[in-house]
Amino acid sequence: MIGVLRGEVVVRRPDHVVLLCGGVGYRAAVSAQTLHHVPAAGETTMLHTHLIVRDDALALYGFHSEQERELFLMLLSVQAVGPKVALAVLSGGPARELIGAIAAGDAARFQAVPGIGKRTAERIIVELREKVVGVHGAPSDGQILVARRGDGPRGLAREGLLELGYGPGEVEELLRDADPDMSAEELIAHALRAARAG
């Protein structure tokens, strides 16, 4: 399995890049978000990658971060979401924001993606929400966020928001006015709404 590529950018297109690594050019399909981080031709970059083997082709996909790659793999686990649709989802915003949208149950965010209807958007929320809510862990664990049992809802929500990239002080501020009887999932959704409003 090809997990990482580091090399010279030879081709940079809206939907793919070609990296020259050890005299071999590897073409990797990329999201718009990843493309923002790919430098101009002639410069060196690194991509996290995932290889999909089919009967008629080897398809390589490249990602700016390991978190984006893990979200891609999670999206592929959802029925009716293939690699092209998963890349279209990833093109809709940073992985952190997309994870937040899943945690908040924001199906409309995914309905706006070309190729995704209401049913598929709702399926993404239902099938992935538990995997990204409540949560502590590293993307390399195989999931973007891994649930840690034994903490109260507020502690779980705090850990989840920290993992999404918010600072400790920012997390406390976002949770300050939340109802203490909320579940971890509701607390995260509340915090994400507060962050957007602020």
C-alpha positions in Angstrom: 0.0 0.0 0.0 1.3 3.5 -0.9 0.7 5.6 2.3 2.8 8.7 1.7 4.3 10.4 -1.4 7.0 13.1 -1.2 8.3 14.5 -4.4 8.4 17.2 -7.0 5.1 18.6 -8.3 5.1 17.9 -12.0 1.4 18.5 -12.8 -1.1 20.5 -10.8 -4.7 20.3 -12.0 -8.1 21.1 -10.4 -8.8 17.4 -9.7 -5.4 15.8 -9.6 -1.7 16.3 -9.1 1.4 14.3 -10.4 4.4 14.0 -8.1 7.7 12.8 -9.3 9.1 10.4 -6.7 12.4 8.5 -7.4 12.0 8.9 -11.1 8.3 7.7 -11.2 5.4 10.1 -11.6 2.4 9.3 -9.4 -0.9 10.7 -10.3 -3.2 11.3 -7.3 -6.8 12.6 -7.3 -7.2 15.4 -4.8 -9.9 17.5 -3.2 -10.0 21.3 -3.7 -8.9 21.6 0.0 -5.8 19.6 -0.6 -5.0 21.4 -3.8 -4.8 24.7 -1.9 -1.8 23.2 -0.1 0.0 21.9 -3.2 2.7 24.3 -4.3 3.4 25.2 -7.9 5.1 22.8 -10.4 8.8 22.4 -9.7 8.4 22.6 -5.9 8.4 19.7 -3.5 5.4 18.5 -1.4 4.1 15.6 0.5 0.7 13.9 0.3 -0.9 11.2 2.5 -2.4 8.7 0.1 -4.8 5.9 -0.3 -4.7 3.3 -3.1 -7.9 1.7 -4.3 -7.4 -1.4 -6.4 -10.0 -2.2 -9.0 -10.2 -4.9 -11.7 -9.4 -2.4 -14.4 -7.3 0.3 -12.6 -5.2 1.4 -9.6 -6.7 4.6 -8.3 -4.5 6.8 -6.0 -6.0 9.5 -3.9 -3.9 12.2 -2.2 -4.6 14.3 1.0 -3.0 17.2 2.7 -3.5 15.8 6.1 -3.9 12.4 7.7 -7.2 13.6 9.2 -8.6 14.3 5.7 -7.5 10.9 4.5 -9.3 9.2 7.5 -12.5 11.2 6.8 -12.3 10.1 3.2 -12.1 6.4 4.3 -15.0 7.0 6.7 -17.1 8.5 3.9 -16.4 5.5 1.7 -17.9 3.3 4.4 -21.3 5.0 3.8 -23.6 3.3 1.3 -23.9 5.2 -2.0 -20.7 7.2 -1.4 -17.9 6.4 -3.8 -14.4 8.0 -4.1 -15.6 10.8 -6.4 -18.4 11.8 -4.1 -16.1 11.5 -1.1 -13.6 13.9 -2.7 -16.5 16.3 -3.5 -17.5 16.3 0.1 -13.9 17.0 1.2 -13.7 19.9 -1.3 -16.5 21.6 0.6 -14.3 22.7 3.5 -11.5 21.8 5.9 -11.8 18.3 7.5 -12.3 20.0 10.9 -15.4 21.8 9.7 -16.8 18.7 8.0 -16.4 16.7 11.2 -18.1 19.5 13.1 -21.0 19.4 10.6 -21.4 15.6 11.1 -21.3 16.0 14.9 -23.9 18.8 14.7 -26.2 16.7 12.4 -25.9 19.4 9.7 -27.3 17.3 6.8 -27.9 20.4 4.7 -24.1 21.0 4.5 -23.8 17.6 2.7 -26.8 18.1 0.5 -25.1 21.1 -1.0 -22.4 18.8 -2.4 -22.9 17.8 -6.1 -24.0 14.1 -6.3 -25.4 13.9 -2.8 -29.2 13.9 -2.3 -31.2 14.3 0.9 -31.1 10.5 1.7 -27.4 10.2 1.2 -26.7 13.3 3.3 -28.8 11.9 6.1 -27.1 8.6 5.9 -23.7 10.3 6.2 -24.9 11.9 9.5 -26.5 8.7 10.9 -23.6 6.4 10.0 -20.7 8.6 11.0 -22.0 10.7 13.8 -21.2 8.3 16.6 -17.7 8.0 15.2 -16.9 11.7 15.5 -18.9 12.7 18.7 -17.8 12.4 22.2 -14.3 11.9 21.7 -10.6 11.6 22.1 -7.9 10.0 20.0 -5.6 10.5 17.1 -6.4 10.2 13.4 -3.8 7.5 13.1 -6.0 5.3 15.4 -8.0 4.3 12.3 -10.8 6.6 13.2 -10.8 10.4 13.2 -12.0 10.5 16.8 -12.2 7.6 19.2 -14.8 7.6 22.0 -13.4 7.6 25.5 -15.8 6.1 27.9 -16.1 7.0 31.6 -16.1 10.8 31.2 -19.3 12.8 31.8 -21.0 14.5 28.8 -19.3 17.8 29.4 -15.9 16.2 29.6 -16.5 14.2 26.4 -17.7 17.4 24.7 -14.6 19.3 25.9 -12.3 16.5 24.5 -14.1 16.5 21.2 -13.8 20.2 20.7 -10.1 20.1 21.7 -9.6 17.4 19.1 -11.4 19.5 16.5 -8.7 22.2 17.0 -10.3 24.6 19.5 -8.1 25.9 22.3 -8.9 25.2 26.0 -10.0 28.7 26.7 -12.1 28.8 23.6 -13.8 25.5 24.5 -14.7 26.7 27.9 -16.2 29.9 26.4 -18.2 27.9 23.9 -19.6 25.6 26.6 -20.2 28.3 29.2 -23.9 28.9 28.5 -24.8 25.3 27.6 -27.5 23.5 29.5 -25.8 21.1 32.0 -28.3 18.4 31.2 -27.3 18.2 27.6 -25.7 15.0 26.2 -22.1 15.2 24.8 -23.5 15.3 21.3 -25.9 18.2 22.1 -23.1 20.1 23.9 -20.8 19.8 20.8 -23.6 20.9 18.5 -24.3 23.8 20.8 -20.6 24.8 20.9 -20.3 24.6 17.1 -23.4 26.8 16.6 -21.9 29.3 19.1 -18.6 29.3 17.2 -20.3 30.0 13.9 -22.5 32.8 15.5 -19.4 34.3 17.1 
